[in-house]
Amino acid sequence: MTFPEAHNLLTVHWKGPAVGETGQIGLRFDGPGPVSQAMVDGAAAAVSTWWSASPPAINPAYQLEYLRLARIGTNGKYIPTTQSWDHVYAPVVAGGGAVGVPKFTQQTAMVITLDTDLPRGLAHAGRVYTPPLDVALQSTMLWQTSTVTSAVNTFAAMLSTLSGSDLGALAIYSFGNATVPGGAKQLVTSCYADTRPDVQRRRARSLLGLKSSVAVVT
C-alpha cells in the first residue's frame, strides 16, 4: 500500500510549558521536488505570524522552535539521497497570549480539521493538534464560538499563504488499502475546529504528578 505520489512534508516544532515537552504538526503539499533551504525559509514568516497572533492566542510558554521540510516518497519515508531542511527560529517565537501560567497543560489541544470537497473515504479530511487557546472556558466547559472562529481564521490565513507558495497545494494524503492500493490525495479546501478542548494522543513524559489516593476495588 502506498501514497499516490511523492510530496513535500512541512513539520512545525515547538516546546511546551513542561520541561522536556515538545509538540509538532505536519502539513503535506503536492509540489515537486527537490525541497530546499529557500523553500522552508519562505514558510517561516507565515507560521510565525499564526503562532504569535493575538487575540485569540497561544500562551507564551509555548515556543515555536523550528520548521522542517522533507521530500516524502510513496512509501511514506524520506526519499533516499535527499535531505531535509530546517528553519530555526532564533530567538524562538513565543505565543501571543498574556504572560502567565498556561490555563491548560500540554496534553490539551485545539484540534483543527482540514477538510476537502470529498465527504468521506480516503483522504477526505485530516487533523492537526495545535496548542490550546489561552482562553478560559465558559460555564459549559467550552470555548466561546467567536473565539474559536477567530483562531481558525488565523490558522486558515497561514494555510492559504503556504498553499500559494512553491511548496505546492496543501493536500490530504492517505495510504492505500485493499480496495484502493495506490492511496488517495485530496486538496484542502477549508478548515474548522470544535469549541471543546481536546487531548493529544499521548500523556506527558516529563510532567511529574502524584496519586491523590489509592482506592481498593472489591
Secondary structure as UniProt FT lines:
FT   STRAND          7..15
FT   TURN            19..20
FT   STRAND          22..29
FT   HELIX           37..51
FT   TURN            60..61
FT   STRAND          63..72
FT   TURN            74..75
FT   TURN            80..81
FT   STRAND          85..94
FT   TURN            106..107
FT   STRAND          108..115
FT   TURN            122..123
FT   STRAND          125..130
FT   TURN            139..140
FT   HELIX           145..163
FT   TURN            166..167
FT   STRAND          170..174
FT   TURN            181..182
FT   STRAND          184..187
FT   STRAND          190..193
FT   STRAND          198..199
//
